[in-house]
Amino acid sequence: MRVSREKMAENRQRILSEAARLFREKGVDAVSVAEVMQAAGLTHGGFYGHFQSKDELVCKTMEQMTDHEEAYPSFEAFAKHYLSCEHRDNAGEGCATAALGLEFRHQSEEARAELTRVIEAQLARLADALAKEKDETASPEQVRRETIGTWSAMVGAMMMARAINDADLSQEILETTRDWIMHKE
């Protein structure tokens, strides 16, 4: 039975969505193609009608995860959401960089190139948000430096907050980082 183009596109999107959730929750290496296909409600055999390999799935999933990131009205609103317990507790729906960043050092060059593209795009969006709220006399180099430092602090705080088993310390890491970012000069 032949599947329509619309149904193929719908199935591919479902595969990507489930892969994104599973990769962020468990890590790329801990998730099999069969598990992704089962979560998408499809047969394992149908995978190769959409992707040539798991590596291609990883790259396309990372691309999709970040191309659909939510926009926030201000940097402050973004930081409050990002450095929240809600975001920490929902890794499957959260930031791909915080969930998968370290794991990508073991992935293919193509996957690492996609993560590089993703991080550059995230830095560009963050730089735009910070530039709107900062002194107009800041040079592009100063904005880039602040952007990289801010994003690194946010991602690092989220990774630490998720990794530890002390709920109070986890919350303190998020709140302290948020406060530091919002009040540094």
Secondary structure, 3 states (H helix, E strand, C coil): CCCCHHHHHHHHHHHHHHHHHHHHHHCCCCCCHHHHHHHCCCCHHHHHHCCCCHHHHHHHHHHHHHHCCCCCCCHHHHHHHHCCHHHHHCHHHCCHHHHHCHHHHHCCHHHHHHHHHHHHHHHHHHHHHHHHHCCCCCCHHHHHHHHHHHHHHHHHHHHHHHHCCCHHHHHHHHHHHHHHHHHCC
